[in-house]
Structures are given as structure tokens and as C-alpha cells.
Amino acid sequence: MYSKIIIDILGWTGSILYLVAYALEAYATTGLNAVWIVIGLFTLGRKWLTRS
């Protein structure tokens, strides 16, 4: 019973550390995606406002 708890704690700790490591390397991708979202929304807004 005690060893199962230790294994669960190690598993959860490893998963959290993996996600944190990925988040620290993903700033450039997040920024680029944010720029594309702004460009897309701007284009859709212009098309919506100038529709006939």
C-alpha cells in the first residue's frame, strides 16, 4: 500500500514537471499563434463590415 502511494506521487510529479518544461519552451509558438489569431479576426471583421 505504501509503495503504491510513492509510485503515484512520483507519477504525478513527473507529469507536472513535464508540462511545466513544455510550457517554458512554448512562448514563441504561443506568441506566433496569437499574432495569427489577431490577423484572422481582423480579416473576418473587415469582411463582415464590408459585406453587401
URMO-V485668 format. One record per pair of residues at least 24 apart in sequence whose C-alpha atoms are under 6 Angstrom apart, sorted by the first residue. I is the first residue (numbers start at 0). J is the second residue. D is the distance in whole Angstrom. If there is no record, write none. Layout:
[[I:J:D] [I:J:D]]
This chain:
none
